[in-house]
Amino acid sequence: MTAPIETTGSTAEAQPEAVLTGATQSQIEGRSLGRIAWTRFKRDKVAMAGGIVVILLVLVAILSKPIQAMFGLDPNDFHQNLVDPALLAPKGSFGGMSWSHPLGVEPQTGRDILARIIEGSWVSLVVAAGSTLLSVVIGVVMGVVAGFYGGWVDSGISRLMDTFLAFPLLLFAISISASLQGNAFGLNGLTLRICVLIFVIGFFNWPYMGRIVRAQTLSLREREFVEAARSLGARGPFIVFRELLPNLIAPILVYATLLIPTNILFEASLSFLGVGIQPPQASWGGMLSTAVDLYQVDPMFMVIPGVAIFITVLAFNLLGDGLRDALDPRGK
């Protein structure tokens, strides 16, 4: 039997055994899932370091023009006086590094490498972010529709994914990028090249996102909250946008973060092969392509853009791994 409650007047007083030992007067504050995930993420020092590097890279890309103007950098300014006319190599040690040119200058041309690295950063991140956004939008729409409706809709979209995955993407991207030169679709020059790269990389990479979203949707559509929405008379579009998509944000965010470095490498590969960003516009892949013929003259000319790509890809991968562990700790 439970202990009786003694009353004094109209006020009920709890027995001593009903009082929690050590309880304070302050109310216990609940934590949202976002705050719990942020707490987990902060504990991962490696992921935090990757996130800080990513933020710095984004800031450099956004502020590339003001940074160059502030320090008087010009990525296309030739400094022939800094190049040995006989050897075509930068004067001085370590590729001509100095206070005026911290990362040295290019062989033959004498262009400042730091200025070209900063200039190439926004190109790589714009192409990577744009193509990732395109892949995410198409993949999420196709994946949710296939997973939720099932049947012939699922079969048709799944076969479409298999068809896209069967394309030799690199060769297809090379042929499209090489054929769209000059003017096309009312665009020209650098704007045309960036739009073509975003379309080619993003449009043919959406099945990877679509497969992940489809698998998650197949699992979520049998959950109790979806059945409850159906029992209340909710229709398909309402369930998809109000019930399923909010629960798909975590895997979408994680995979998008991991997809960005893949797209950065793809853009660098196309520029390296000469069908991506065209000179004189600076790009990391284009700098590597030029360095192939000049690495014996100046090895640092190849090392610096390679290190820039390596740090960027590594930072995004570390950030993506940290987000995955924070949002889904059971998936470790």
C-alpha positions as CSV (number, residue, x, y, z in Angstrom):
1,M,0.0,0.0,0.0
2,T,1.2,3.5,-0.7
3,A,1.8,5.9,2.2
4,P,-1.1,8.2,2.9
5,I,-0.9,11.8,2.1
6,E,-1.3,14.1,5.1
7,T,-3.2,17.3,4.5
8,T,-3.1,20.5,6.4
9,G,-6.3,22.4,5.6
10,S,-6.7,22.2,1.8
11,T,-3.0,21.8,1.0
12,A,-1.6,18.3,0.4
13,E,1.9,17.7,1.6
14,A,4.0,14.9,0.1
15,Q,5.6,12.4,2.4
16,P,9.4,12.6,2.8
17,E,10.0,9.4,0.7
18,A,8.2,11.2,-2.3
19,V,10.8,14.0,-2.4
20,L,13.9,13.4,-4.6
21,T,17.1,13.6,-2.7
22,G,19.3,16.4,-3.9
23,A,16.7,17.9,-6.1
24,T,17.0,21.7,-6.7
25,Q,14.4,24.3,-7.2
26,S,15.4,24.9,-10.8
27,Q,13.5,23.2,-13.5
28,I,15.3,20.5,-15.5
29,E,15.7,21.9,-19.1
30,G,15.1,19.5,-22.0
31,R,17.4,19.4,-25.0
32,S,16.4,19.3,-28.6
33,L,17.8,16.7,-31.0
34,G,19.8,19.5,-32.6
35,R,21.4,20.5,-29.4
36,I,22.2,16.9,-28.6
37,A,23.8,16.5,-32.0
38,W,25.8,19.7,-31.6
39,T,27.1,18.5,-28.2
40,R,28.3,15.2,-29.8
41,F,29.9,17.1,-32.7
42,K,31.8,19.4,-30.4
43,R,33.3,16.4,-28.6
44,D,34.9,15.3,-31.9
45,K,38.0,17.5,-32.1
46,V,39.0,16.2,-35.6
47,A,35.6,17.1,-37.0
48,M,35.7,20.5,-35.4
49,A,39.1,21.1,-37.0
50,G,37.7,20.1,-40.3
51,G,34.7,22.4,-39.9
52,I,37.0,25.3,-39.0
53,V,39.1,24.7,-42.1
54,V,35.9,24.5,-44.3
55,I,34.7,27.8,-42.8
56,L,38.0,29.5,-43.6
57,L,38.0,28.1,-47.1
58,V,34.5,29.4,-47.7
59,L,35.4,32.8,-46.4
60,V,38.5,33.0,-48.6
61,A,36.4,32.0,-51.6
62,I,33.7,34.6,-50.9
63,L,36.2,37.3,-50.1
64,S,38.8,36.4,-52.8
65,K,38.4,39.7,-54.7
66,P,38.6,41.9,-51.7
67,I,41.6,40.0,-50.3
68,Q,43.4,40.3,-53.6
69,A,42.6,44.1,-53.7
70,M,43.7,44.5,-50.1
71,F,47.1,43.0,-50.6
72,G,47.6,44.2,-54.2
73,L,47.5,40.7,-55.7
74,D,46.7,40.1,-59.3
75,P,46.5,36.4,-60.5
76,N,47.2,37.4,-64.1
77,D,50.0,39.9,-63.5
78,F,53.3,38.7,-65.1
79,H,56.6,39.3,-63.2
80,Q,59.2,38.4,-65.8
81,N,61.9,40.0,-63.7
82,L,61.4,37.3,-61.1
83,V,62.1,34.5,-63.6
84,D,65.6,33.4,-64.8
85,P,65.5,33.8,-68.6
86,A,68.0,31.0,-69.1
87,L,66.4,28.3,-66.9
88,L,62.8,29.7,-67.0
89,A,62.7,29.0,-63.3
90,P,61.8,31.5,-60.5
91,K,64.8,33.2,-59.0
92,G,65.7,32.4,-55.5
93,S,64.9,29.3,-53.4
94,F,61.6,27.4,-53.0
95,G,60.1,28.7,-56.2
96,G,60.9,32.3,-55.6
97,M,59.2,32.6,-52.2
98,S,59.5,36.1,-50.6
99,W,57.6,38.5,-48.5
100,S,56.0,39.9,-51.6
101,H,55.2,36.4,-53.0
102,P,54.8,34.1,-50.0
103,L,54.1,31.0,-52.1
104,G,56.5,31.9,-54.9
105,V,55.8,32.6,-58.6
106,E,55.1,30.4,-61.6
107,P,57.9,29.3,-63.9
108,Q,58.1,31.1,-67.3
109,T,55.3,33.6,-66.5
110,G,56.2,34.7,-63.0
111,R,52.5,35.0,-61.9
112,D,52.0,35.0,-58.1
113,I,50.9,31.5,-57.0
114,L,49.1,32.8,-53.8
115,A,46.9,35.1,-55.9
116,R,46.1,32.2,-58.3
117,I,45.3,29.8,-55.4
118,I,42.9,32.4,-53.9
119,E,41.4,33.1,-57.3
120,G,41.0,29.4,-58.0
121,S,39.3,28.7,-54.6
122,W,36.0,30.4,-55.5
123,V,35.9,28.6,-58.8
124,S,36.3,25.2,-57.2
125,L,33.8,25.9,-54.4
126,V,31.2,27.4,-56.7
127,V,31.3,24.5,-59.1
128,A,31.3,22.0,-56.2
129,A,28.5,23.7,-54.3
130,G,26.3,24.2,-57.4
131,S,26.7,20.7,-58.7
132,T,26.1,19.3,-55.2
133,L,22.9,21.3,-54.8
134,L,21.7,20.1,-58.2
135,S,22.4,16.5,-57.3
136,V,20.7,16.9,-53.9
137,V,17.5,18.4,-55.3
138,I,17.1,15.9,-58.1
139,G,18.2,12.9,-55.9
140,V,15.9,13.8,-53.0
141,V,12.8,14.3,-55.2
142,M,13.4,11.1,-57.1
143,G,14.4,9.1,-54.0
144,V,11.4,10.2,-51.9
145,V,8.9,9.6,-54.7
146,A,10.3,6.1,-55.4
147,G,10.5,5.1,-51.7
148,F,7.1,6.4,-50.7
149,Y,4.9,5.4,-53.6
150,G,6.7,2.1,-54.4
151,G,5.3,-0.2,-57.1
152,W,5.8,0.7,-60.7
153,V,6.9,4.2,-59.7
154,D,9.8,2.7,-57.6
155,S,10.7,0.3,-60.4
156,G,10.8,3.0,-63.1
157,I,12.9,5.4,-61.0
158,S,15.3,2.6,-59.9
159,R,15.9,1.6,-63.5
160,L,16.5,5.3,-64.3
161,M,19.1,5.4,-61.6
162,D,20.8,2.3,-62.9
163,T,20.9,3.8,-66.4
164,F,22.6,7.0,-65.1
165,L,25.0,5.0,-63.1
166,A,25.9,3.0,-66.2
167,F,27.1,6.1,-68.0
168,P,30.9,6.5,-68.4
169,L,30.6,9.8,-66.6
170,L,34.2,11.1,-67.1
171,L,34.1,10.5,-70.9
172,F,30.6,11.9,-71.1
173,A,31.6,15.0,-69.2
174,I,34.7,15.5,-71.4
175,S,32.6,15.3,-74.6
176,I,30.0,17.7,-73.4
177,S,32.5,20.2,-71.9
178,A,34.6,20.1,-75.1
179,S,31.6,20.6,-77.4
180,L,30.1,23.6,-75.6
181,Q,32.7,26.2,-76.4
182,G,32.3,29.9,-77.2
183,N,28.6,30.9,-76.9
184,A,25.7,28.6,-75.9
185,F,22.4,29.2,-74.2
186,G,23.0,32.9,-74.1
187,L,26.1,32.5,-72.0
188,N,29.8,32.8,-72.8
189,G,33.3,32.7,-71.3
190,L,33.7,31.8,-67.7
191,T,30.0,31.9,-66.9
192,L,29.3,29.3,-69.6
193,R,32.2,27.0,-68.4
194,I,31.0,27.1,-64.8
195,C,27.4,26.4,-65.7
196,V,28.4,23.5,-68.0
197,L,30.5,22.0,-65.2
198,I,27.7,22.4,-62.6
199,F,25.2,20.7,-65.0
200,V,27.5,17.9,-66.0
201,I,28.7,17.0,-62.5
202,G,25.4,17.6,-60.7
203,F,23.0,16.1,-63.2
204,F,24.8,12.8,-63.6
205,N,25.6,12.3,-59.9
206,W,22.1,12.5,-58.5
207,P,21.5,8.7,-58.4
208,Y,23.9,8.4,-55.5
209,M,21.8,10.7,-53.4
210,G,18.6,9.2,-54.8
211,R,19.6,5.7,-53.7
212,I,20.3,6.8,-50.1
213,V,17.1,8.8,-49.8
214,R,15.0,6.0,-51.3
215,A,16.4,3.5,-48.8
216,Q,15.7,5.8,-45.9
217,T,12.2,6.5,-47.2
218,L,11.4,2.8,-47.5
219,S,12.3,2.5,-43.8
220,L,10.4,5.7,-42.7
221,R,7.2,5.1,-44.5
222,E,6.3,2.1,-42.3
223,R,6.9,4.1,-39.0
224,E,4.1,4.9,-36.6
225,F,4.0,8.6,-37.3
226,V,3.4,8.0,-41.0
227,E,0.5,5.6,-40.2
228,A,-0.9,8.1,-37.8
229,A,-0.9,10.8,-40.5
230,R,-2.6,8.4,-42.9
231,S,-5.3,7.5,-40.3
232,L,-6.0,11.2,-39.9
233,G,-6.7,11.5,-43.7
234,A,-3.4,13.1,-44.8
235,R,-2.6,12.7,-48.4
236,G,0.7,11.7,-50.0
237,P,2.2,15.2,-50.7
238,F,1.4,16.2,-47.1
239,I,3.1,13.1,-45.7
240,V,6.1,13.6,-47.9
241,F,6.7,17.2,-47.1
242,R,5.6,17.3,-43.4
243,E,6.5,13.9,-42.1
244,L,9.2,12.3,-44.3
245,L,11.5,15.2,-45.4
246,P,12.1,16.6,-41.9
247,N,13.3,13.1,-40.9
248,L,15.6,12.9,-44.0
249,I,17.5,16.1,-43.3
250,A,20.3,14.3,-41.3
251,P,21.3,11.8,-44.0
252,I,20.9,14.4,-46.8
253,L,23.1,16.9,-44.9
254,V,25.8,14.3,-44.2
255,Y,25.9,12.9,-47.8
256,A,25.9,16.4,-49.3
257,T,28.9,17.3,-47.2
258,L,30.7,14.2,-48.4
259,L,29.7,14.8,-52.0
260,I,31.3,18.3,-52.2
261,P,34.9,17.0,-52.0
262,T,34.1,14.5,-54.7
263,N,32.8,17.2,-57.0
264,I,35.9,19.4,-56.2
265,L,38.1,16.5,-57.4
266,F,35.9,16.0,-60.5
267,E,36.2,19.7,-61.4
268,A,39.9,19.6,-60.9
269,S,40.2,16.5,-63.1
270,L,38.3,18.2,-65.9
271,S,40.4,21.3,-65.7
272,F,43.5,19.2,-65.5
273,L,42.4,17.5,-68.8
274,G,41.8,20.9,-70.4
275,V,38.0,20.7,-70.8
276,G,37.1,22.5,-67.5
277,I,38.0,26.1,-66.6
278,Q,39.9,27.6,-69.4
279,P,43.0,29.9,-68.9
280,P,43.7,32.6,-68.1
281,Q,41.2,32.0,-65.3
282,A,42.9,30.4,-62.4
283,S,41.8,27.0,-61.2
284,W,43.5,24.4,-59.1
285,G,43.2,21.7,-61.7
286,G,44.5,24.0,-64.4
287,M,47.5,24.9,-62.3
288,L,48.3,21.2,-61.9
289,S,47.9,20.7,-65.6
290,T,50.4,23.4,-66.3
291,A,52.8,22.1,-63.6
292,V,53.1,18.7,-65.3
293,D,55.4,20.2,-67.9
294,L,57.3,22.4,-65.5
295,Y,57.7,20.3,-62.3
296,Q,61.3,19.6,-63.1
297,V,62.0,23.3,-63.3
298,D,60.1,24.1,-60.1
299,P,58.6,21.2,-58.1
300,M,56.8,23.7,-55.7
301,F,54.6,24.8,-58.6
302,M,53.0,21.3,-58.5
303,V,53.0,20.8,-54.8
304,I,51.1,24.0,-53.8
305,P,47.9,23.5,-55.8
306,G,48.0,19.8,-54.9
307,V,48.2,20.6,-51.2
308,A,45.3,23.1,-51.6
309,I,43.1,20.4,-53.1
310,F,44.2,17.8,-50.5
311,I,43.4,20.1,-47.6
312,T,40.0,21.1,-49.0
313,V,38.9,17.5,-49.7
314,L,40.3,16.3,-46.3
315,A,38.5,19.1,-44.4
316,F,35.1,18.3,-46.0
317,N,35.5,14.6,-45.5
318,L,36.3,15.1,-41.8
319,L,33.4,17.4,-41.4
320,G,31.1,14.9,-43.1
321,D,32.3,12.0,-40.9
322,G,31.8,14.2,-37.8
323,L,28.2,15.1,-38.8
324,R,27.4,11.5,-39.6
325,D,28.6,10.4,-36.1
326,A,26.8,13.3,-34.4
327,L,23.5,12.9,-36.2
328,D,23.5,9.1,-36.1
329,P,25.7,7.8,-33.3
330,R,24.3,4.2,-33.7
331,G,25.9,4.2,-37.2
332,K,29.4,4.2,-35.8
